């Protein structure tokens, strides 16, 4: 037997803001809300499907320093350049982490500064 990643947890100050952003990026929906403002987002099928959900855990002061984990995304219905434009229009920002300019991916941040990468290859939608 092996494990599967079922949920990613992201500490954040404004779960609503990140939920809107990541729901648009990933075509997710809000699956649940907690009394403290934390939220779970995921595919329309809900928790336990082919894709992990993301739990946006409300924290007044997220841990300082660079996160040791980041998300990589791939476009499913357009090329990388078109997807980059879409992500920037949603509120992503380019991040400089010392790239050479020769990389096949783009490093971006979400509205709270969490780094993620847009990879070049297009994947089939689930």
Secondary structure by P-SEA (a helix, b strand, c coil): ccccccbbbbbbccaaaaaaaaaaacccccccccccccccccccccccccbbbbbbccccccccccccbbbbbbbccccaaaaaaaaaaabbbbbbccccccccccccccccbbbbbbcccccccc
